[in-house]
Amino acid sequence: MGKRQVKNESEIKELRMPESNEEIFGRVIKMMGGENVLVKCQDNITRRGRIRGKLKRRVWIRDNDVVIIAPWDFGNEERGDILWRYTIPQVQWLKDNKHIPLDF
C-alpha cells in the first residue's frame, strides 16, 4: 500500500485545532535531524519536538511550518510531541480568524 499523494496543499480540507489545554501552537525553527525539530511555542518556550511515527510517514515538516505540539508530562519545559502540521492556506485562515497572532 503506497502513500497518499497530495498534489496541492489547498486540497487538504480538514483543519484541526488544539483540543485540550495541553496542546499549543508552535512554529518550527530548525530541523535537528531524524525525528527531532526545534519548535518555538506560543507560550514563548523553545521545545525539542518529536515527530510521531504516524505523522513522520505521511507529512513532511519543514522550517517555519506552524504545528500543534503537546508538551510531555514529565519534561514539559523541554520536550513535546508534534501532532499536526498546518498548510499555508490553513495558517492564513488561522491568522484571519485570530487563533494565532499575525506575527507568529
C-alpha positions in Angstrom: 0.0 0.0 0.0 1.5 3.3 -1.1 1.5 6.8 0.3 -1.5 9.1 -0.3 -0.2 11.8 -2.7 -1.3 15.4 -2.3 -0.6 17.4 -5.4 -1.7 20.7 -4.0 -1.7 21.8 -0.3 -5.0 23.6 -0.8 -6.7 20.2 -1.5 -6.5 19.3 2.2 -9.7 20.5 3.7 -9.7 19.3 7.3 -8.5 21.7 10.0 -7.6 20.6 13.5 -7.5 22.9 16.5 -5.7 22.3 19.8 -8.2 20.1 21.7 -7.1 20.4 25.3 -5.1 22.9 27.5 -2.0 20.7 27.0 -1.9 21.2 23.2 -0.5 24.5 21.9 0.5 26.1 18.6 4.2 26.3 17.7 6.5 27.3 14.8 9.3 25.1 13.6 12.6 26.9 14.0 15.1 24.2 13.0 15.3 20.6 11.8 17.7 18.8 14.1 17.8 15.5 12.2 15.9 12.3 12.5 12.6 12.8 14.1 13.6 15.9 16.2 12.8 19.5 15.5 13.2 22.7 17.4 9.9 24.4 18.0 9.1 28.0 19.3 5.8 27.5 21.1 3.0 30.1 21.6 3.9 30.3 25.3 7.4 31.6 24.4 9.2 28.4 25.3 11.5 26.7 22.8 11.0 22.9 22.9 12.5 20.0 21.2 9.7 18.3 19.4 9.5 14.7 18.3 7.6 13.9 15.1 5.3 11.0 15.9 5.6 7.9 13.7 2.2 8.2 12.1 2.9 11.8 11.2 6.5 11.1 10.1 5.5 8.7 7.4 2.7 10.9 6.0 3.6 14.6 6.3 6.8 16.4 5.5 7.7 19.1 8.1 9.9 22.0 7.1 11.3 25.1 8.7 8.7 27.9 9.5 5.8 25.4 9.5 3.0 26.0 12.1 2.4 22.9 14.1 0.4 21.7 17.1 2.7 20.4 19.9 1.8 18.5 23.1 4.4 19.0 25.8 5.3 15.9 27.7 4.0 15.3 31.2 7.5 14.9 32.8 9.6 17.3 30.7 7.0 19.8 29.6 9.5 22.7 29.6 11.9 20.9 27.3 10.2 18.4 25.0 7.0 17.6 23.3 5.2 15.6 20.5 4.2 17.2 17.2 0.6 16.2 16.5 -0.3 18.2 13.4 1.1 20.4 10.7 -0.8 23.3 9.1 -0.6 24.1 5.4 -0.1 27.7 4.1 -3.8 28.4 3.4 -4.7 27.0 6.8 -2.2 29.2 8.6 -3.6 32.3 6.8 -7.1 31.2 7.9 -5.9 30.9 11.5 -4.4 34.4 11.3 -7.5 35.9 9.7 -9.8 34.4 12.5 -7.4 35.4 15.2 -6.5 31.9 16.5 -2.8 32.8 16.2 -1.2 36.3 16.2 -0.3 37.9 12.9 3.4 37.9 13.6 3.5 34.3 14.7 
